[in-house]
Amino acid sequence: MCGRYLLQRTPAQLAEYFETLNPTPNHPPSWNIAVTQMSLVVRRHPESGERHLDALRWGLVPRWAQDAKDAARLMNARAEGLAEKPSFREAFQKRRCLVPMDAFYEWRQEGAAKQAYAVAQADGMPMAVAGLWEGWKQPDGTWLRSYTVITTEANAKQALVHARMPAILPPEVWDAWLGAEPAEPEELLELLVPCPAEELLAWPVDNRVGKVAENDSRLPRRDPRASPPPELDDAPPEWVG
Protein backbone atom coordinates (compact mmCIF):
# COMPACT_ATOMS: atom_id res chain seq x y z
CA MET A 1 0.00 0.00 0.00
CA CYS A 2 0.95 3.66 -0.09
CA GLY A 3 -0.38 5.57 2.90
CA ARG A 4 1.98 8.54 3.17
CA TYR A 5 4.26 10.41 0.80
CA LEU A 6 6.02 13.73 0.39
CA LEU A 7 6.15 16.37 -2.32
CA GLN A 8 8.53 19.21 -1.50
CA ARG A 9 9.22 20.48 -5.02
CA THR A 10 7.46 23.68 -6.02
CA PRO A 11 4.54 23.67 -8.47
CA ALA A 12 6.75 25.61 -10.91
CA GLN A 13 9.42 22.90 -10.77
CA LEU A 14 6.82 20.19 -11.31
CA ALA A 15 5.22 22.10 -14.18
CA GLU A 16 8.58 22.29 -15.93
CA TYR A 17 9.42 18.64 -15.30
CA PHE A 18 6.05 17.27 -16.42
CA GLU A 19 5.63 19.89 -19.17
CA THR A 20 2.22 21.08 -18.02
CA LEU A 21 0.72 24.15 -19.70
CA ASN A 22 -2.08 25.42 -17.47
CA PRO A 23 -1.53 28.29 -14.97
CA THR A 24 0.65 26.92 -12.18
CA PRO A 25 -1.47 26.25 -9.06
CA ASN A 26 -0.51 27.84 -5.77
CA HIS A 27 0.11 24.83 -3.54
CA PRO A 28 2.46 24.49 -0.55
CA PRO A 29 5.06 21.73 -0.10
CA SER A 30 4.26 18.86 2.25
CA TRP A 31 6.61 16.32 3.79
CA ASN A 32 3.78 14.14 5.13
CA ILE A 33 0.81 13.91 2.76
CA ALA A 34 -2.04 11.81 4.16
CA VAL A 35 -5.32 10.60 2.73
CA THR A 36 -8.12 13.25 2.42
CA GLN A 37 -5.46 15.97 2.00
CA MET A 38 -4.91 17.93 -1.20
CA SER A 39 -1.92 17.32 -3.44
CA LEU A 40 -0.86 17.86 -7.04
CA VAL A 41 -1.60 15.52 -9.94
CA VAL A 42 -0.94 15.67 -13.68
CA ARG A 43 -3.94 15.17 -15.99
CA ARG A 44 -4.55 15.48 -19.73
CA HIS A 45 -7.09 18.08 -20.78
CA PRO A 46 -9.72 16.25 -22.89
CA GLU A 47 -10.14 19.09 -25.40
CA SER A 48 -6.69 20.64 -25.81
CA GLY A 49 -4.72 17.47 -25.10
CA GLU A 50 -2.35 19.51 -22.92
CA ARG A 51 -0.99 18.26 -19.63
CA HIS A 52 -2.37 20.14 -16.64
CA LEU A 53 -1.08 20.31 -13.06
CA ASP A 54 -3.93 20.57 -10.54
CA ALA A 55 -4.58 20.11 -6.82
CA LEU A 56 -6.98 17.23 -6.06
CA ARG A 57 -7.95 15.43 -2.86
CA TRP A 58 -6.35 12.07 -2.05
CA GLY A 59 -8.90 9.28 -1.63
CA LEU A 60 -11.11 8.48 -4.61
CA VAL A 61 -14.82 9.24 -4.52
CA PRO A 62 -16.48 7.42 -7.45
CA ARG A 63 -18.84 9.44 -9.62
CA TRP A 64 -21.78 7.26 -8.53
CA ALA A 65 -21.07 7.39 -4.77
CA GLN A 66 -23.86 8.50 -2.43
CA ASP A 67 -21.37 10.26 -0.13
CA ALA A 68 -17.64 10.70 0.39
CA LYS A 69 -17.28 8.60 3.54
CA ASP A 70 -15.36 5.77 1.83
CA ALA A 71 -12.72 8.05 0.27
CA ALA A 72 -10.01 7.02 2.73
CA ARG A 73 -10.59 3.36 1.91
CA LEU A 74 -9.97 4.13 -1.77
CA MET A 75 -6.63 5.90 -1.33
CA ASN A 76 -4.98 3.00 -3.20
CA ALA A 77 -6.09 0.92 -6.18
CA ARG A 78 -4.46 -2.45 -6.77
CA ALA A 79 -3.25 -2.82 -10.35
CA GLU A 80 -4.73 -6.29 -10.38
CA GLY A 81 -8.46 -5.92 -11.07
CA LEU A 82 -8.50 -2.24 -12.08
CA ALA A 83 -10.48 -2.97 -15.23
CA GLU A 84 -13.19 -4.89 -13.35
CA LYS A 85 -13.63 -3.32 -9.90
CA PRO A 86 -16.66 -0.95 -9.93
CA SER A 87 -14.89 1.72 -7.86
CA PHE A 88 -12.11 2.09 -10.43
CA ARG A 89 -13.40 0.66 -13.73
CA GLU A 90 -14.69 3.86 -15.33
CA ALA A 91 -11.80 6.01 -14.12
CA PHE A 92 -9.34 3.47 -15.52
CA GLN A 93 -11.02 3.78 -18.90
CA LYS A 94 -11.33 7.58 -18.99
CA ARG A 95 -9.59 9.43 -16.13
CA ARG A 96 -6.01 8.37 -15.59
CA CYS A 97 -3.41 10.68 -14.06
CA LEU A 98 0.15 10.89 -12.77
CA VAL A 99 0.77 11.51 -9.08
CA PRO A 100 4.10 13.31 -8.49
CA MET A 101 6.02 12.15 -5.39
CA ASP A 102 9.46 13.05 -4.14
CA ALA A 103 9.36 9.96 -1.92
CA PHE A 104 6.88 7.66 -0.25
CA TYR A 105 6.94 6.26 3.27
CA GLU A 106 6.41 2.69 4.37
CA TRP A 107 6.75 0.82 7.65
CA ARG A 108 8.81 -2.35 8.16
CA GLN A 109 8.19 -4.81 10.95
CA GLU A 110 11.43 -5.12 12.94
CA GLY A 111 10.98 -7.42 15.88
CA ALA A 112 8.18 -6.16 18.10
CA ALA A 113 8.30 -2.66 16.60
CA LYS A 114 7.89 -1.00 13.22
CA GLN A 115 10.44 1.28 11.56
CA ALA A 116 9.47 3.95 9.03
CA TYR A 117 11.39 4.13 5.74
CA ALA A 118 11.49 6.67 2.95
CA VAL A 119 11.85 5.49 -0.65
CA ALA A 120 12.90 7.80 -3.51
CA GLN A 121 14.26 7.57 -7.03
CA ALA A 122 18.02 7.11 -7.21
CA ASP A 123 18.34 9.76 -9.93
CA GLY A 124 16.93 12.42 -7.60
CA MET A 125 13.97 13.19 -9.85
CA PRO A 126 10.32 13.08 -8.76
CA MET A 127 8.39 9.86 -9.18
CA ALA A 128 5.49 9.78 -11.63
CA VAL A 129 3.11 7.32 -10.00
CA ALA A 130 0.15 5.95 -11.92
CA GLY A 131 -3.18 7.20 -10.58
CA LEU A 132 -6.86 7.58 -11.34
CA TRP A 133 -9.05 10.60 -10.71
CA GLU A 134 -12.77 11.28 -10.45
CA GLY A 135 -15.20 14.18 -10.19
CA TRP A 136 -18.05 13.82 -7.69
CA LYS A 137 -20.90 16.31 -7.34
CA GLN A 138 -21.31 17.25 -3.69
CA PRO A 139 -24.70 17.93 -2.05
CA ASP A 140 -24.11 21.70 -2.32
CA GLY A 141 -23.67 21.40 -6.10
CA THR A 142 -19.89 21.91 -6.15
CA TRP A 143 -17.50 19.32 -7.56
CA LEU A 144 -15.01 17.34 -5.49
CA ARG A 145 -12.12 16.08 -7.60
CA SER A 146 -10.20 13.24 -6.01
CA TYR A 147 -7.55 10.68 -6.91
CA THR A 148 -6.16 7.30 -5.94
CA VAL A 149 -2.63 5.89 -6.14
CA ILE A 150 -2.18 2.62 -8.04
CA THR A 151 -0.06 -0.03 -6.35
CA THR A 152 1.64 -3.13 -7.69
CA GLU A 153 3.72 -5.95 -6.25
CA ALA A 154 7.00 -4.88 -4.67
CA ASN A 155 10.38 -5.17 -6.37
CA ALA A 156 13.25 -6.92 -4.57
CA LYS A 157 14.25 -3.88 -2.51
CA GLN A 158 10.77 -2.73 -1.57
CA ALA A 159 9.78 -6.30 -0.64
CA LEU A 160 12.16 -6.01 2.33
CA VAL A 161 9.85 -3.30 3.66
CA HIS A 162 6.38 -4.13 2.32
CA ALA A 163 4.75 -6.45 -0.21
CA ARG A 164 3.29 -3.58 -2.26
CA MET A 165 4.60 -0.36 -3.80
CA PRO A 166 3.33 2.48 -6.01
CA ALA A 167 3.38 1.81 -9.75
CA ILE A 168 6.08 4.25 -10.94
CA LEU A 169 5.91 5.11 -14.66
CA PRO A 170 8.96 6.13 -16.75
CA PRO A 171 8.64 9.24 -18.95
CA GLU A 172 8.36 7.28 -22.20
CA VAL A 173 4.94 5.88 -21.20
CA TRP A 174 3.39 9.02 -19.70
CA ASP A 175 1.54 9.92 -22.90
CA ALA A 176 0.08 6.44 -23.23
CA TRP A 177 -1.07 6.43 -19.60
CA LEU A 178 -2.62 9.90 -19.85
CA GLY A 179 -4.42 9.02 -23.08
CA ALA A 180 -2.40 11.13 -25.51
CA GLU A 181 -1.48 7.95 -27.38
CA PRO A 182 -3.93 5.14 -28.23
CA ALA A 183 -3.56 2.07 -26.03
CA GLU A 184 -5.69 -0.96 -25.28
CA PRO A 185 -6.62 -1.71 -21.64
CA GLU A 186 -4.33 -4.73 -21.68
CA GLU A 187 -1.42 -2.54 -22.81
CA LEU A 188 -2.09 -0.06 -20.00
CA LEU A 189 -2.23 -2.81 -17.39
CA GLU A 190 1.14 -4.06 -18.62
CA LEU A 191 2.65 -0.70 -17.60
CA LEU A 192 1.71 -1.24 -13.95
CA VAL A 193 4.70 -3.28 -12.89
CA PRO A 194 7.35 -2.73 -10.20
CA CYS A 195 10.23 -0.55 -11.31
CA PRO A 196 13.75 -2.07 -11.23
CA ALA A 197 15.09 -2.26 -7.66
CA GLU A 198 18.30 -0.40 -8.60
CA GLU A 199 16.27 2.68 -9.51
CA LEU A 200 15.24 3.23 -5.88
CA LEU A 201 16.92 4.40 -2.69
CA ALA A 202 15.56 3.44 0.74
CA TRP A 203 16.58 4.63 4.20
CA PRO A 204 15.10 4.73 7.74
CA VAL A 205 13.39 7.90 8.95
CA ASP A 206 11.95 9.12 12.25
CA ASN A 207 8.77 7.27 13.18
CA ARG A 208 7.08 10.57 13.95
CA VAL A 209 6.12 10.54 10.27
CA GLY A 210 3.29 8.29 11.43
CA LYS A 211 1.58 11.31 13.00
CA VAL A 212 -0.32 13.45 10.50
CA ALA A 213 0.41 16.61 12.49
CA GLU A 214 4.16 16.14 11.97
CA ASN A 215 5.12 17.93 8.76
CA ASP A 216 8.51 19.53 8.28
CA SER A 217 11.58 19.22 6.08
CA ARG A 218 13.43 17.09 8.65
CA LEU A 219 11.03 14.16 8.24
CA PRO A 220 12.79 12.53 5.23
CA ARG A 221 16.24 12.74 6.82
CA ARG A 222 17.91 9.52 7.85
CA ASP A 223 17.17 8.47 11.44
CA PRO A 224 20.61 7.99 13.07
CA ARG A 225 19.09 5.82 15.80
CA ALA A 226 17.90 3.15 13.36
CA SER A 227 19.85 -0.01 12.51
CA PRO A 228 18.50 -1.12 9.13
CA PRO A 229 19.81 -3.97 6.99
CA PRO A 230 22.43 -2.82 4.43
CA GLU A 231 19.96 -3.09 1.54
CA LEU A 232 17.76 -0.46 3.23
CA ASP A 233 20.44 1.99 4.29
CA ASP A 234 21.09 4.04 1.16
CA ALA A 235 22.32 7.60 1.35
CA PRO A 236 19.30 9.87 0.77
CA PRO A 237 19.28 11.99 -2.41
CA GLU A 238 20.72 15.49 -2.21
CA TRP A 239 17.33 17.22 -2.04
CA VAL A 240 16.70 15.68 1.40
CA GLY A 241 19.34 17.93 2.93
Protein Blocks (a to p, Z undefined) as FASTA:
>chain_A
ZZbdcdfbcfklmmmmnopabdcddddddfbdcehiacddddddfklopacdddddehia
dfklmblklmmmmmpccfbhplmmmklmmmmmmmccddddfbdcddddehjbccdddddd
fklpacdddddddddddfkopacdddddddddddfklmmmomcdcddddfklmmmmnopa
gcdfklmmmmmccddfklpccddddfklmpmklccfklmpccfkbccdfklmcccdfklZ
Z
